[in-house]
Amino acid sequence: MARTMRGIGILGAAALALTALGCSNVVDDGEGNVASAGDEVRISGRFEVTIPAADAWPGVRDQNAAVAGLQVNVQVHQLSSLLLRWSNHGNERLATYLVITTGEESFAGIPRIVASSGIGEFRAVDGAFVLDGALYLVGNATGGITLSGATRNEKPVVAGIAFNGRVALDALNTAARVEDIRTFTFPAGSAPVVFDTPAFAQRWTDTSNGENFACYNINSTSGQFLTGTSPTDFRTVTGGFVLNGHLYALGEATGGARATPGVPGGYTAIAARRALGHYGTGAAGTRIDFGTTVTSLPSP
């Protein structure tokens, strides 16, 4: 389990472990809590998350008085081991993920480490998003490490930090498993629903594989159409998941389609961005929302 970094002295063991694994570049939150980083460091953009008053730490400052509750700004930092590598992923480095505040650094300019995953818990974390005031990461849970240095039981997941009191302890844990959208059956409402992805002859010329237009629709298991997207709304959907009882698909909102000159049936997206398709509880007639952007962690 990933551990909350509120309070003093919690990071000490993690720092020693990472140092022993050949990590460098110590990060200190100003209260004696330290974590070690490898040479390979990735840092996300800034996110605003909401924490309940009961979870506040001494000296925390509300970063957005216009929003009810207590808001802090955070970034996701990936810190990689210099020595340990995944034997089944091309010697990719094992990593830990830190959530670090911005805008409330100590007098010495040192940020606070809010939460962290253990080294080897997650890999291929390549995005993050905020939903209902809570931060989530997109990547793979490894299931641990085998003696040969391979992932033990890897699966795509959305991992969340429960700042908003959904669990007793703030922690970075798997919040939902991301399933293959072609075979995922969602237990929504009183009856399960499934994705249906009818394809069309038109193609996206700004994707590497020139994928066909498709609709990402929700049907009942008996084949009854409940709700869906237009062919130009959403594309490159890589998986579906259920979070807090709602259905989501992970893909790209296109912003519409523009014909590609000189390519019959070819189109490019007007304003492609990584996003969640939110299908509500899967009920008939639900309006699908693409309002949640998934921010990619930059390359090292």
CORDA-V740600 format. One record per residue. N is the residue number from 1. RES is the residue in one small letter. NEAR is the number of other ideal C-beta (glycine too) atoms within 10 Angstrom. Layout:
BEGIN
n | res | near
N | RES | NEAR
N | RES | NEAR
END
This chain:
BEGIN
n | res | near
1 | m | 11
2 | a | 20
3 | r | 17
4 | t | 20
5 | m | 24
6 | r | 19
7 | g | 11
8 | i | 13
9 | g | 10
10 | i | 18
11 | l | 24
12 | g | 13
13 | a | 10
14 | a | 22
15 | a | 17
16 | l | 12
17 | a | 16
18 | l | 26
19 | t | 14
20 | a | 11
21 | l | 18
22 | g | 14
23 | c | 26
24 | s | 12
25 | n | 11
26 | v | 12
27 | v | 19
28 | d | 16
29 | d | 23
30 | g | 15
31 | e | 19
32 | g | 11
33 | n | 22
34 | v | 18
35 | a | 25
36 | s | 24
37 | a | 21
38 | g | 23
39 | d | 13
40 | e | 15
41 | v | 15
42 | r | 18
43 | i | 15
44 | s | 23
45 | g | 12
46 | r | 14
47 | f | 19
48 | e | 15
49 | v | 22
50 | t | 20
51 | i | 25
52 | p | 13
53 | a | 9
54 | a | 6
55 | d | 18
56 | a | 14
57 | w | 17
58 | p | 8
59 | g | 10
60 | v | 17
61 | r | 12
62 | d | 14
63 | q | 18
64 | n | 13
65 | a | 8
66 | a | 6
67 | v | 12
68 | a | 9
69 | g | 13
70 | l | 20
71 | q | 20
72 | v | 24
73 | n | 17
74 | v | 28
75 | q | 18
76 | v | 24
77 | h | 22
78 | q | 26
79 | l | 25
80 | s | 21
81 | s | 22
82 | l | 17
83 | l | 11
84 | l | 19
85 | r | 14
86 | w | 20
87 | s | 14
88 | n | 12
89 | h | 17
90 | g | 7
91 | n | 10
92 | e | 14
93 | r | 23
94 | l | 26
95 | a | 27
96 | t | 26
97 | y | 26
98 | l | 26
99 | v | 28
100 | i | 23
101 | t | 21
102 | t | 14
103 | g | 13
104 | e | 15
105 | e | 14
106 | s | 13
107 | f | 6
108 | a | 7
109 | g | 7
110 | i | 15
111 | p | 21
112 | r | 22
113 | i | 25
114 | v | 26
115 | a | 24
116 | s | 26
117 | s | 26
118 | g | 16
119 | i | 22
120 | g | 20
121 | e | 25
122 | f | 25
123 | r | 20
124 | a | 15
125 | v | 21
126 | d | 19
127 | g | 18
128 | a | 25
129 | f | 20
130 | v | 16
131 | l | 18
132 | d | 13
133 | g | 17
134 | a | 21
135 | l | 25
136 | y | 24
137 | l | 26
138 | v | 26
139 | g | 24
140 | n | 19
141 | a | 22
142 | t | 22
143 | g | 13
144 | g | 13
145 | i | 17
146 | t | 13
147 | l | 7
148 | s | 7
149 | g | 15
150 | a | 14
151 | t | 21
152 | r | 12
153 | n | 9
154 | e | 18
155 | k | 13
156 | p | 18
157 | v | 23
158 | v | 26
159 | a | 24
160 | g | 22
161 | i | 26
162 | a | 20
163 | f | 24
164 | n | 18
165 | g | 14
166 | r | 12
167 | v | 11
168 | a | 7
169 | l | 11
170 | d | 23
171 | a | 17
172 | l | 28
173 | n | 18
174 | t | 18
175 | a | 21
176 | a | 18
177 | r | 15
178 | v | 22
179 | e | 17
180 | d | 11
181 | i | 19
182 | r | 12
183 | t | 9
184 | f | 18
185 | t | 12
186 | f | 20
187 | p | 11
188 | a | 22
189 | g | 15
190 | s | 6
191 | a | 11
192 | p | 12
193 | v | 25
194 | v | 20
195 | f | 24
196 | d | 17
197 | t | 15
198 | p | 12
199 | a | 12
200 | f | 12
201 | a | 8
202 | q | 17
203 | r | 19
204 | w | 24
205 | t | 16
206 | d | 16
207 | t | 15
208 | s | 7
209 | n | 8
210 | g | 11
211 | e | 15
212 | n | 17
213 | f | 20
214 | a | 20
215 | c | 18
216 | y | 23
217 | n | 18
218 | i | 26
219 | n | 16
220 | s | 16
221 | t | 10
222 | s | 6
223 | g | 8
224 | q | 11
225 | f | 12
226 | l | 19
227 | t | 18
228 | g | 21
229 | t | 23
230 | s | 13
231 | p | 19
232 | t | 19
233 | d | 21
234 | f | 22
235 | r | 22
236 | t | 17
237 | v | 19
238 | t | 14
239 | g | 20
240 | g | 27
241 | f | 22
242 | v | 20
243 | l | 17
244 | n | 12
245 | g | 11
246 | h | 18
247 | l | 24
248 | y | 25
249 | a | 25
250 | l | 22
251 | g | 23
252 | e | 21
253 | a | 23
254 | t | 27
255 | g | 15
256 | g | 13
257 | a | 19
258 | r | 15
259 | a | 13
260 | t | 15
261 | p | 7
262 | g | 7
263 | v | 12
264 | p | 9
265 | g | 13
266 | g | 17
267 | y | 20
268 | t | 16
269 | a | 20
270 | i | 11
271 | a | 9
272 | a | 17
273 | r | 14
274 | r | 19
275 | a | 22
276 | l | 25
277 | g | 23
278 | h | 18
279 | y | 28
280 | g | 18
281 | t | 13
282 | g | 23
283 | a | 15
284 | a | 12
285 | g | 7
286 | t | 18
287 | r | 8
288 | i | 19
289 | d | 14
290 | f | 19
291 | g | 9
292 | t | 17
293 | t | 15
294 | v | 20
295 | t | 18
296 | s | 15
297 | l | 21
298 | p | 11
299 | s | 7
300 | p | 12
END
